[in-house]
Amino acid sequence: MNDHVDGNMLAGALWQVFRPDITTAEARCAGCGMTGPVAGLHVYTAAAGTVGRCPNCQQVTLQMVQSTHAMWLSTAGLSYLRFPNQG
């Protein structure tokens, strides 16, 4: 019995998440629990990629690396990103 579908089923839901301005999303630091907008992160761009750190505890909350062929995004340092419904 096959009770699952493939990841293409997520396309619509993920489009709803990544369509709005992500800097307005509420982010929760997995380290200290502080919440605030993504725009409030301390962002560093001197390394090979872009690093967002919690303004309270300085934990790395997200990392972004871009090459000519791809982009990688890690949000491993966040407990969640909360997006308001877009109506």
C-alpha positions as CSV (number, residue, x, y, z in Angstrom):
1,M,0.0,0.0,0.0
2,N,1.4,3.4,-1.1
3,D,0.2,6.0,1.4
4,H,2.4,8.9,0.3
5,V,3.0,11.2,-2.7
6,D,6.2,12.8,-3.7
7,G,7.6,16.3,-2.8
8,N,5.9,18.0,-5.7
9,M,2.8,18.1,-3.6
10,L,4.5,20.8,-1.5
11,A,4.9,23.2,-4.4
12,G,1.8,25.2,-3.7
13,A,2.3,25.4,0.0
14,L,6.0,26.4,-0.3
15,W,5.1,29.0,-2.9
16,Q,2.8,30.5,-0.3
17,V,5.7,30.7,2.2
18,F,8.4,32.0,-0.1
19,R,6.3,34.4,-2.2
20,P,6.1,37.2,0.4
21,D,8.9,39.4,1.6
22,I,10.8,37.0,3.9
23,T,12.4,39.8,5.8
24,T,9.0,40.4,7.5
25,A,8.7,36.8,8.6
26,E,9.1,36.2,12.4
27,A,12.1,34.1,13.1
28,R,12.8,32.2,16.4
29,C,16.4,31.5,17.4
30,A,16.9,27.9,18.2
31,G,19.6,28.9,20.7
32,C,18.0,31.5,23.0
33,G,14.4,31.5,21.8
34,M,14.3,35.2,20.9
35,T,11.8,36.0,18.2
36,G,11.8,38.9,15.8
37,P,11.6,39.7,12.1
38,V,14.3,38.3,9.8
39,A,15.2,41.9,9.0
40,G,16.4,42.2,12.7
41,L,19.1,39.6,12.3
42,H,22.8,40.7,12.3
43,V,24.0,39.9,8.8
44,Y,27.6,39.3,7.8
45,T,28.7,39.1,4.2
46,A,32.6,39.1,4.4
47,A,32.8,35.2,4.2
48,A,32.1,33.0,1.2
49,G,28.4,33.4,1.8
50,T,25.9,35.4,3.8
51,V,25.4,34.6,7.5
52,G,22.5,35.8,9.7
53,R,23.1,35.8,13.4
54,C,20.7,36.2,16.3
55,P,21.0,39.8,17.6
56,N,20.6,38.5,21.2
57,C,23.0,35.5,21.5
58,Q,24.9,35.7,18.1
59,Q,24.0,32.1,17.2
60,V,24.2,31.5,13.4
61,T,20.5,31.3,12.5
62,L,20.7,31.1,8.7
63,Q,23.4,30.8,6.0
64,M,23.1,31.4,2.3
65,V,25.7,30.6,-0.3
66,Q,25.3,31.3,-4.0
67,S,27.3,30.1,-7.0
68,T,26.8,30.6,-10.7
69,H,24.8,27.4,-10.8
70,A,22.9,27.1,-7.5
71,M,21.9,28.6,-4.2
72,W,22.0,26.9,-0.8
73,L,20.0,28.1,2.2
74,S,20.3,26.7,5.7
75,T,18.0,27.7,8.5
76,A,19.3,25.1,11.0
77,G,19.7,27.8,13.7
78,L,16.0,28.7,13.7
79,S,13.2,26.9,15.5
80,Y,10.8,28.3,13.0
81,L,9.9,31.0,10.5
82,R,6.4,32.3,10.8
83,F,4.7,33.9,7.9
84,P,1.4,35.8,8.2
85,N,-1.4,34.6,5.9
86,Q,-1.5,36.6,2.7
87,G,-5.3,36.6,2.4
